[in-house]
């Protein structure tokens, strides 16, 4: 996190120094004023474990998420703020099915939030999500649908467990869980 802030500081400083006409050497009188401005603004910012990277002109903030599969193998990923956990899992080849493609019409993206503290930071599930969760295999007190969980800064560090099986009625034809 600190490294990304420092590199962003350097980028901003270079942009500020090179505005206008480009000369072979920056004016020495500008450097202390510019550096004081940037260090002052950095000094008053709070730091967290969320990270940010630039995509074009836009800075994308990310959180850390850990997925734990049925074999207890952990996969640590970075998820951009605003992305669903289902989308993030698919981008990182994590086996979270999502048969309805995130439309809250199945329970195949069922995940279990391992820490009640993080579960309490989530918005309450909608009636539609609760209806789908009723169909989920291995439902727990902290179960949620990955398609309905959106990354936000307060979820940084969340750990999501993948259940040992899913129920995909379209494939299983109302058979037992696989």
N, C-alpha and C positions, 0 to 999 in steps of 0.2 A: 504494500500500500504506500509506504513512504517513498519507495523508488518511483512509483507512478506519479506521485505528487511532485517529486523533485524534477522528473523529466518534463512534466507539464509546466512547471515553473520555468525550466530552461527554455522550452518552446515559446512560452508567452514572452519571456524576456527577449529572445531573439527577434520575435515578431515586432515587439515594441521598438527595439533598437534599429531595426531595418526599415521602419516606416519612412516614407518620403524618399528623398534622394539617397542612393546607396553610395557610401564613400568607402575608401580603402580601410579606414579605421574609425570606430565610433568616437563621438565626442566624449572626452573624458568627464566632462561635467555632468553628462546624463546618466552615467552608470550608477553612481551612488544613489541618486534620486530614484531611479527605476528599481534597483535592487531593494532599497528600503521599502518601496511601495509593495513589492511582491512578498518580501519576508514579513511585513506587517500583516498582509492579508492571510498568509499561511499560518501565522502565529495564532490567529483567532479562530481557526477552523478546528472542528473536532475530527478525530481520526477513528476509523472503524476498520473491520476486516473486509468490508466490501471493497471491491476494486473497480477501477474505471479504465476504459480504453477508448480510443477514438476511432470512429468509423466515418471517414470523410470529415465533415465539419462538426459532427455531433459526438459528444462524449457519452458513452454507454456505461452506466454503473451496473456492477454485477455482485451477486451474493454467492457464498459457498454453500453447496448442497451435497449431502452424502446419500447415495442410494445403497441399500443393503439387500442383496438378492437372497434367494431361498437357501443358498449354501453359505450364508454369512460373509460373502465377499463384498467388500466395500468399494464403491466407485465414487471418487470425489470429483465434482464438476463445478464450473462457474456458470451461473444462470443470470442473464440480463434481467434487470428490473422490468416487470410487466409481462414476462414470458410465463406461460403455464408450465407446470412441472412435467406434464405429458409431452409438450413440445421439446423441452430441455432433454428429457430422457431419450426421445427419438433422435435428436441431434447428436447425442453421444452414444448411440447404439446400445442403450440400456433396454432390456427386455420388459417393457411396459406396453401392453398391447394397444389399447385405445381403438377398439373396433369401430366405434361410431365417429372417429376422427375429432374427438373433443366436443361433441354437441350435447353432452350430458344425456345420452340415450342408451347407455349400457353401464356395466360396472367393471369392465376389463382393465381400466386404469386405476383400480383400487390400490391405494397405498396406506400404510400405517405410520402415523407420526410417532416416533419413538419417545419423544419427550413432551410431557403434558404442558410444560411451560411454552413450548413453541405452538402446540395445538391451540392453546388459549389465545395466542396472538392472531390466529386465523379468523376471518369473518365467519359468522355462523353459516352452516350449510343451508341452502335453499330447500324448499319442499321437494323440488325435482331431484336435487342431489340426494336427499334422504331416501326418496323412493328408489333410486338406483342403488344406493348403498344397501338397502334391504335385500337386494339380489346378490350382493357380493359374497364370495367365498371367504371364510375366516374373518368375518366382521368383528371389529374390536371397538372399544370406547373411543379410540383416537383415529378411527378410519376416515379417510376422505378420498375423493376422486381426484386424481392428478390433473385432469383437465379443468377442474374448478379451483385449483390452487395456483395463485399468481405470485411470482417472486416479488417481494418487497423488502426494504432494508431490515426491518425488524425480524425477518426470517433467516437472516444470515447465520449459517452454521446448522441449519435444520438437518435432521437425519430422517430419511424416509425408508421404511422397510417394504419390500415387495412381498406380497403373500405367496405362499407355496403353490397356489393354484389360482386359476380364474374361471369364471363361468361365462362362456361366450355362447349364448343361446342360438345365435345364427349358425355357428359352426357345430356346436354340440347337439343341436336339435333337442334341447331340453333334457339332455342326458346329465349324468352326474358330473361334478366338477372334474376337470382334467388334472 
